Every structure is written in C-alpha cells, then in structure tokens.
Amino acid sequence: MEKNNLLRMDNVGIVVESLDDAIAFFEEIGLKLEGRATVEGEWAGRVTGLGSQSVEIAMMVTPDGHSRIELSRFLTPPTISDHRTAPVNALGYLRAMFAVEDLDEMVARLIKHGAQLVGEVVQYQDSYRLCYIRGSEGLLVGLAEKLGNK
C-alpha cells in the first residue's frame, strides 16, 4: 500500500493590483485578515523563478479556520499579464467557491460593493443554489447555498 504524503491544502494564491480593495472584498464575503507582510529578496525569487522580488501579501482565512487565500501585490518585478476578465471557460485556475448560508443576501451585499453577477443564480436539483460573482478587480468567485439545511 502506497503511503499518501499529502497533509492538506494550505492556500490558494491570487495576484491583485490593490491589496486593500481585495481584502475588503473577501472580508465582505466573510473571510478575516489573518496577517499582512512584505516578502522580498533573492530567496523568495528562487521559489517563484522571478529573481529578486518584493511582494506585499495578505493572508485571508475562512471562519472555520481551514481554508485560506493568499493575496499578493507584486511591487517588483511588475506584473506581466492580466487574466481577470477571462471568461469562465478559459484555461487555467478559474475561481474560488464559497459555501454561504443565504445566497440572495450575500449577492445583494456584494453587488452594493460593486460586484457583478455573472449569468444568473441557478438551482441544481434540490441540492444547491449557485452563482458566480465578479468582485474586486474582476476576480471571479463562486457562491453556493446548500438547500434543505434550514
């Protein structure tokens, strides 16, 4: 029997232009700012392959403490491409999905903060109501409300 060496997934990284705007957006969803720091130097660039770099990061954590999003704003080197407006069928990482208690309330709150509904809220059988939202900087997030748990 092969031993599984995987312990957990620590976080998903998202590169943003405005750390403050992205923090506010994910706080509105319900994540909390766990910490904020600047990571710089040649050692960090050896991991990313970018050489010497300076990156301001913010770690956001879900209320259960199990999932995190690492928001990064590159000071140097500058960002070189922008995938934020790519459609949902573009190749690569797409979105983070969040489970919420009240989908309609969450959507209304996020729209007040400038988010846009992508498509519409749909119901999947008798199980879930789901939607995609484009929030701060056009970041795509999914929201899902499990039905029958009220």
Buried (B, 14 or more C-beta within 10 A) or exposed (E): EEEEEEEEEEBEEBBBEEBEBBBBBBEBBBBEBBEBEEBBEEEBBEEEEBEEBBBBBBBBBBEEEEBBBBBBBBEEBEEEEEEBEEEEEEEEEBBBEBEBEEBEEBBEBBEEBEBEBBEEBEEEEEEBBBBBBBBBBEBBBBBBBEBEEE
